[in-house]
Structures are given as structure tokens and as C-alpha cells.
Amino acid sequence: MQENDPQLWADVDEYAEALLIGPDAALDAAGAAAEEAGLPPIAVAANQGKLLHLLARIQGARRILEIGTLAGYSAIWLARALPADGTLTTLEIDPAHAAVATANLERAGLADRAEVRLGAASDTLAELIARGVEPYDFFFVDADKANIPHYVESALALARPGSVIVVDNVVREGKLADADSTDPAVVGVRRMHELIAGEKRLDATTVQTVGSRGHDGFTLIRVLEG
């Protein structure tokens, strides 16, 4: 078995998840509901969900904004990191996805602190900015990659110094390094990196990952004083 064998990556994930996460009825039900509804199997893996949960807990997040809901799997992890008076707002453009996510959050007992907002993320973000809502402490961006630079700019407008932004699926099986790519997703994540590099209010790193979701990675961003 080779070190770059995807099956080996998945086996390591399974081993670590069994020991450090274990079975979870609400998360299992969320995954089953997504499969039954025919949603694409692109949710974060369990160990990635746990990473988001821990980051939000470490951050002490009271207000979380997620861009891209799908079936609510990552939203469950994030909402569980909140204190009793905390809130999670998650944005989803597809009505079918939003309906599955809402049901999954209710089943997980998180309807009191998690809201699924239906509509184009760009429109909802513009509305939140225009309303001057209280800043968010933690952002998880997992939506269409062509618009990722705009989502990060909007997150910055809705953040405070010290806020944390996590952007998923940015390595694209290594295509991030391909300056000649015309793939809109690759162009989007490259533009996001260029935006971060030129924005003095952002401090960030990108980490490659391998596992049951293949070769990808995430960008971890901290908002600095302006």
C-alpha cells in the first residue's frame, strides 16, 4: 500500500474518528437524510466537523455565520460549540437543501440557536452588512468557489478584530498551484489567496489535507485591527 493511497487516507480517518469522536445519532441521521434526499455527498468528514467545533470553542464564539449549508452536517458541529445564548446563521441557496438542513438541526435539538437563511449568499450578506448587524466571531465558508473572494470580503465586513474565518476546499487536489487553470473554482480560490495577501487586516495560512474526502485543504484566517 502506497502512502498516497486514498484508501489509506480513509482508513486513518476511520481509525481516528472511531477513537476520538465515536457514534453520534444526530450526525448519523443528518447524513442519512442527506443521502435519502439525493443531496451530493460533499459534506465535511466527521474529523473535519470536529475540527470546526474545536476551533469555534477555542475562539469562544457566540455568533457564527456559515456560508453554504447543504444538509446541515457542519452546522450541527458548529451550533454545538455555541454557549446557551449563542446563535448560528447558515446561508443556503437551494430550497431542498435548506429544508433538509432545517429538519436535521431540529432533530439535533439545535433549532433554538441555529437558523437557516434561504437565498443567494451574496444577497443575504449584503442585507446583513446594510443592517449593521452585530459582528460575528467565527465564519465557515463552504460555498461555490467562484464567488469565494466576495464571500471573504463580506465576512471581513461582518467581522471584528479577532474574528476567525475558515474557508474549505481551497486546494482542489493541488490545482490551487496551477496559474493557467481556467476552472472557475480554481480561479476563485487563487483570487481569494491574492486578496488575503493584499489585505493588511487579514492574517492567514492554507493547510493541505488528505483523508476520506481526498486531497484538498482549508484556509484559516484571523481578522486583525484595521
C-alpha positions, -999 to +999 in steps of 0.1 A: +000+000+000+014+034-010+015+064+012-006+084-014-032+057-015-067+073-009-079+041+008-051+045+034-062+081+040-097+070+045-086+042+069-067+067+090-098+089+092-119+060+102-094+049+129-092+084+145-129+091+142-137+058+160-114+067+189-119+104+192-154+111+180-174+078+181-210+073+170-234+102+170-271+097+164-279+132+153-250+134+128-257+099+115-293+109+110-282+140+092-261+121+068-288+095+062-314+123+055-290+140+030-285+107+012-322+099+011-329+134-003-303+129-030-280+157-019-244+155-032-220+137-008-198+167-003-203+174+034-172+177+056-160+145+071-166+138+108-130+147+118-133+179+098-165+187+116-149+181+149-120+204+139-146+232+132-162+225+165-130+228+184-119+259+166-152+276+174-149+265+210-113+277+213-124+310+198-152+313+224-176+321+195-210+334+205-221+344+169-213+321+140-220+327+103-218+298+079-219+303+041-231+271+024-254+248+044-260+217+023-277+193+048-266+210+079-239+185+090-212+211+096-239+234+111-246+208+137-210+207+147-207+245+148-240+250+167-229+226+194-199+248+200-220+277+210-229+288+245-266+287+256-272+322+243-252+318+211-265+319+176-256+303+143-268+317+110-262+295+080-269+306+044-283+282+017-295+290-019-312+257-026-347+252-010-344+214-009-310+216+009-324+242+033-354+220+041-332+190+049-308+211+070-336+227+090-351+193+098-316+180+107-310+209+131-344+204+147-337+167+152-304+175+168-321+198+193-305+229+179-334+249+165-332+274+193-298+286+183-294+277+146-312+295+117-311+285+080-314+316+058-327+307+023-314+328-006-283+337-026-255+342-002-244+374-019-278+389-013-281+378+023-246+390+031-254+424+015-285+426+036-266+418+068-239+444+061-266+470+053-284+463+085-252+468+105-257+435+125-235+427+155-202+413+143-197+375+140-170+358+159-165+328+136-172+322+099-172+289+080-172+294+042-181+263+022-200+275-008-194+280-046-157+287-050-160+311-079-175+336-055-152+328-026-133+362-028-166+380-025-176+359+005-143+365+023-147+403+016-182+401+030-171+381+061-144+408+067-172+435+066-192+415+092-162+406+114-145+423+144-107+422+152-101+387+164-128+370+144-118+338+127-127+328+091-123+292+079-126+286+041-129+250+030-120+231-002-093+256-014-066+232-025-086+215-052-064+184-055-034+206-059-049+227-087-046+258-064-009+260-077-020+260-114-017+296-126-030+286-160-062+269-148-095+282-163-116+262-138-139+289-121-134+272-087-096+272-090-096+308-103-118+317-074-096+302-047-065+317-063-081+351-063-090+346-026-054+340-018-043+371-036-070+391-018-058+379+016-022+386+007-030+422-002-053+428+028-034+441+059-064+433+081-061+395+074-035+371+087-038+336+072-024+302+063-036+274+040-032+238+050-034+208+027-053+178+039-058+142+028-084+118+040-118+103+032-126+134+012-094+131-009-067+157-014-078+192-005-073+218+022-086+248+041-076+284+047-075+296+083-078+334+086-077+358+116-090+393+114-066+420+127-071+456+137-077+479+108 
